[in-house]
Amino acid sequence: MPAPIKIRSDELLSHNWGRLRKVTFDIRRRDGVVERQVREVYDRGNGAAILPIDPSRGTVLLVRQFRMPVYLNDHDGYLIEACAGLLDDLDAETAIRKEAEEELGYRIGDIHRVIDAFMSPGSVTERLVLFTAHYSPADRISEGGGAAHEGEDIEVIELPLEKALAMTASGEIIDAKTIMLLQHAKLAGLA
């Protein structure tokens, strides 16, 4: 059931890599009271992520890269993550295949759509489509590493699924989409 709201103003605060908006709206609460609220909303587009799994070897492909927002939140900034990227004007499957080739250096065959999820719905509009896929060493087409012209400097990491799961428990892997995909792979018996 959609929230009973009326938007009073929608002000564009910034339009650089994404759009930052200040939205003022009236919302009818569950008790019937109408309340005025103001929220800043960041829109950088929707995205997709993929966890390639080699079931014969029990391994997964991940990436390590620098993330400024993480650095600014009392961390060294380097995260181990599932391969991911923005959709831009592509459908989710086409976009994630492109990202897998750029970042991982692998051409992915059949993929399985796991779930669509909002990762930070309190302030960010982004919806992520999460995928898994099988891969093997024969699917490698390049070194990967991302698109240098986009400022990407990505390290490709191949790990046993069990080690990657242990790294979530120890705090070495702290990226939400990655944790979700690793747990799904374990629960679904994919490796």
C-alpha positions in Angstrom: 0.0 0.0 0.0 1.6 3.3 -1.1 2.3 5.9 1.7 -0.3 8.7 1.6 2.0 11.6 0.9 1.9 14.9 -0.8 5.2 16.4 -2.1 5.4 20.1 -1.2 8.8 20.9 -2.8 11.6 19.0 -4.5 14.8 21.1 -4.6 17.9 20.0 -6.5 20.9 20.6 -4.2 23.6 19.0 -6.4 24.0 17.3 -9.7 27.5 15.9 -10.1 28.0 12.1 -10.1 24.5 11.7 -8.8 21.7 14.0 -7.8 21.1 15.2 -4.3 17.6 16.5 -3.7 15.8 18.0 -0.7 12.2 16.8 -0.7 9.6 18.4 1.6 6.4 16.4 1.9 3.3 15.8 4.0 2.7 12.2 5.1 -0.4 10.8 6.9 0.8 8.7 9.8 -0.9 5.5 10.8 -2.7 7.4 13.6 -4.2 9.8 11.0 -2.1 12.8 11.8 -0.6 14.6 8.8 3.1 15.5 9.4 5.4 17.6 7.3 8.9 16.0 6.8 12.0 17.0 5.0 14.5 14.4 3.6 17.7 14.7 1.5 17.7 12.0 -1.1 20.7 10.8 -3.1 20.0 9.3 -6.6 22.9 7.9 -8.5 21.0 5.3 -10.5 20.2 1.6 -10.0 22.9 -1.1 -10.1 23.6 -4.8 -10.2 26.1 -7.1 -8.6 27.2 -10.6 -9.3 29.0 -13.4 -7.4 30.6 -15.8 -9.8 31.0 -19.3 -8.3 33.2 -22.2 -9.5 31.2 -25.2 -8.1 33.9 -27.7 -9.0 36.6 -25.9 -7.0 34.3 -24.2 -4.4 35.7 -20.7 -5.2 34.2 -17.3 -5.8 35.4 -14.2 -7.6 35.5 -10.9 -5.7 37.2 -7.5 -6.1 39.1 -5.2 -3.8 38.9 -1.5 -4.4 39.1 1.9 -2.6 35.8 3.5 -1.5 36.0 7.1 -0.4 32.8 7.0 1.7 34.1 4.0 3.7 37.4 5.8 4.2 35.6 8.9 5.5 33.8 6.6 8.0 37.0 5.6 10.0 38.2 2.7 7.8 41.2 2.3 5.4 38.7 2.6 2.5 39.6 -0.7 0.8 36.7 -3.1 0.6 36.4 -6.7 -0.7 33.2 -6.8 -2.7 31.2 -8.6 -5.2 31.6 -7.2 -8.8 29.1 -4.5 -9.2 28.2 -1.4 -11.2 25.5 1.0 -12.3 23.0 0.1 -14.9 23.2 3.4 -16.8 20.8 2.8 -19.7 21.2 -1.0 -19.8 19.0 -3.7 -18.3 20.5 -5.4 -15.2 21.7 -8.6 -16.9 23.5 -6.7 -19.7 25.0 -4.3 -17.3 26.4 -6.9 -15.0 27.9 -9.0 -17.8 29.7 -5.8 -19.0 31.0 -5.2 -15.4 32.2 -8.8 -15.0 34.3 -8.4 -18.2 35.7 -5.0 -17.1 36.3 -5.7 -13.4 36.9 -9.4 -13.2 38.2 -10.2 -16.7 35.7 -13.0 -17.1 33.0 -13.7 -19.7 30.0 -15.0 -17.7 27.6 -17.6 -19.2 24.3 -18.3 -17.6 23.4 -16.1 -14.7 20.8 -16.5 -12.0 18.9 -13.5 -10.6 18.8 -13.8 -6.8 17.0 -10.8 -5.5 16.4 -7.0 -6.0 17.2 -5.0 -2.9 17.3 -1.4 -1.6 20.6 -1.1 0.2 20.1 2.2 2.1 16.5 3.2 1.7 16.6 5.9 4.3 18.5 8.3 2.0 19.6 6.5 -1.3 17.2 5.6 -4.2 19.5 2.9 -5.6 18.0 -0.6 -6.1 20.5 -3.4 -6.7 19.8 -6.5 -8.7 21.9 -9.4 -7.2 23.0 -12.2 -9.4 25.1 -15.4 -9.1 26.7 -17.3 -12.0 29.0 -20.2 -12.6 32.5 -19.6 -13.9 35.6 -21.6 -14.6 39.2 -20.6 -15.4 38.4 -21.2 -19.1 36.0 -18.2 -19.0 38.8 -15.7 -18.3 39.3 -13.2 -21.2 41.5 -10.6 -19.6 43.3 -9.4 -16.4 40.2 -7.4 -15.4 40.9 -4.5 -13.1 38.1 -2.1 -14.2 38.0 0.8 -16.6 41.0 3.1 -16.0 39.3 6.0 -17.7 36.6 5.8 -15.0 39.3 5.9 -12.2 39.0 2.2 -11.4 41.9 0.4 -9.9 40.4 -3.0 -9.0 42.2 -6.1 -7.7 40.5 -9.4 -8.7 40.4 -11.9 -5.8 39.6 -15.6 -6.0 38.8 -17.3 -2.7 37.2 -20.5 -1.5 33.6 -19.8 -0.6 34.2 -21.0 3.0 37.1 -18.6 3.4 35.0 -15.7 2.1 32.2 -16.6 4.5 34.8 -16.7 7.4 36.0 -13.3 6.3 32.5 -11.9 6.8 32.4 -13.3 10.4 35.9 -11.8 11.1 35.0 -8.4 9.7 37.3 -8.5 6.7 34.3 -8.5 4.3 31.9 -5.8 5.4 30.0 -4.9 2.2 26.3 -5.7 2.5 25.7 -6.8 -1.1 28.7 -9.2 -0.9 27.6 -10.6 2.5 24.1 -11.2 1.1 25.4 -13.0 -2.0 27.9 -15.1 -0.1 25.3 -16.2 2.4 22.9 -17.0 -0.5 25.6 -19.1 -2.1 26.1 -21.1 1.1 22.4 -21.5 1.9 21.6 -22.6 -1.7 24.5 -25.0 -1.8 26.1 -23.4 -4.9 29.6 -24.4 -4.1 
